[in-house]
Amino acid sequence: MSPATSSTITLTVNGEKHTLAVDHRTTLLDALRERLGLTGSKKGCDQGQCGACTVLVDGRRTVSCLQLAVGAEGREVTTIEGVADGDRLHPVQQAFLDLDGYQCGYCTPGQICSAVAVIEEHAAGWPSVATGDVRPEAGAPELTAEEIRERMSGNLCRCGAYVSIVQAVARAADARTPGTEAEGATA
């Protein structure tokens, strides 16, 4: 008897359950795009290097071209299609629009999903390579342009909209914190 090469799985994507029969080698990206018709996440390099396929799995950034669909079963997957609250854009989406954080738009879904997670990671006090003092008692570092650039470094933009992306992330982070000025970090 040969081992099974496919399974029926249930994926929870953007709050909705989907049951799919998938080959064990099917990536989460291919399941999202080809099986569920959620084409917002883009296939860029297909090697986990560009970030165009970034989605959130249980609130954490994941390059979906490297994540197997079977590994996402029982977890909450959020794609760019699920970031907004109905017709109301997520603050990151609004900041990208307001500050031209996109040009051709190909990388934008991955950039936005990554930025949503970056803001949550920062708010939780997670340090980055750019964080000067990583001791827990130091608390969350200031979300400077350097911090944002480091935290977003896994998402490439071939058009070079990085200055606007950094400003958009800073503005969205400021909007998350009541009583702050939403001017954003300078790149």
N, C-alpha and C positions, 0 to 999 in steps of 0.2 A: 504494500500500500504506500503510495507516494504522499508526501506532505501536501496540504492544501496550499494553493498559491493565491487564493482570493478569499475575501471575507465580506460579510454584510455588516456594515457599521452604521452607527447613528451619529451624525455630526450636529452639534448645536452651533448654528452660524447666525449671528445677529439676532439671537433670541429665538430662532426658529429651528425645530428639529427636522433633519433630513436623513432618511435611511437610504443607503447606497450600497450596491455590490461593487467592490473595488479590488483590483489586483493589489497585492501587498506592496508592490513597488510604486504605486500611484502617489505622487506628492500631494500635499495639501493644496498647493497652487493649482495643479491640474484638476483636482476634484472641485475646487471652487469655480474655476473658469469653465472647464469643459462639461462638468456634470451638473453644476448648480447654476450656471449662467451668470455668475458674479464676476464680471470681467474688469472691475475696477482695479484689482491687484494685477500688476503687469509682470510679464515674463521678460526680464532684461537679460542678465548674463546666464541664468539657470545654473549658477555655481555659488550662490550665496554671497557674492561680492559687491553687488550694486545697490541692494536694498529696495529695488522697485517693487518687489513682491511682499514687502513687509506687511504683516497683519498682527493683530493682538490675539494671543492665546492665553486665556485666564489673565488678561490685562498686561501681559508681558510681550515685548516685541519678539517676533519670530520671522525669519526669512522663510516664507512658505515654500520656496523651491527646494529646500533641504529637509523640510518636515514631512514625514510620511503621513498620509491621511489617516491610516490606522492608529497612529500615535496621537491623533487629536480627538479620538473618541472619548466621550465623557468630559471633555473640556469645553469651555466657552470660547468660540472663535468670533472675533469682531473684525470685519473687513471695512474698507472705506465706505461701503454702502450702509454700514450700521453705525457709523460714528455720530452722525447727526441725530437730533431728537425730533423725529418727524420732519416738519418743514423748517425747523429752527436749526441752523448750522451750529456745529460744535465751535467753541471759541477759537480753536486752532484753525478750522476751516475758514472762519470769518477773517481771522488775522492774515491768512494766506491770500485771501481775496483783497483785503484792504491794502496790503503792503506789497502786492505783486510777488508773492513767494513762489511763483511758478512762471515758466515761460512756455515751453512746448506742452507741459502738463504730464508727460509720460511718467516721471518719477514722483509726481505730486501725491498720488494715493499712498505710496510707501512712506514718503516724507511726513505726511500728515499723521499716519498711524504711528510712526516712530516718535513724532513730536508729542503726541498724546501720552505715550508711555514715558518719554523723557520728563515731562512735567510731573507725572505721578511719581516717578523714581526720585526726582529731586525733592518733591514735597515729603517723601518718606525718609529723606535724609541719606539716600544712597550716595556715596562718593563716586567720583570719576577719576580718571588719570590726571585731570587738570585740577583736582581738589587739593588744596594746600594742606589742610589739616583733616585727616581722615578718622581721628578719634571720635567715637560715638558721642562723647560729651561736648564735642565742638558743634554738633548740630548740623543742619543742612548748610552747605556753602551758599554764598550769594550766587545767583544764577546769572553770571556774567556772560558776555559774548564768547569768551574763551571756553567756559563750561559748556555752553550750548554747542559750540562747534565740535568739541570733543565728544559730547554725548550723541550728536547727530552724525558722527563721522562714518558710520556704516551705510549711510544713504548718499549716493552720488547723484549729482545733477550735471548732465552733459551741457546744459545751457549756461551754467555758471550763475544761478540765481542765489548763491549762498548768502550774500549780504541781506537780501530780503527775507530769506528763510530764517536766518538768525533773528532778525527783527520781529518776524511773525511769531516765532516760538516765545521770545521774550514778552511780547504783548499778550499772548494767550496765557502765559504763566502769571503775568501781572493781573489779568482779568480773573484768574482763579483765586487770587488772594484779595479779600475785601479790604478796601481802604488804601490800595496801592495805586500809584499813578501808572497808567497803561501806555507809557511812552516807549518802552522796549529798550533793550540793550543796543548799544551802538556796535556795529561790526568793526 
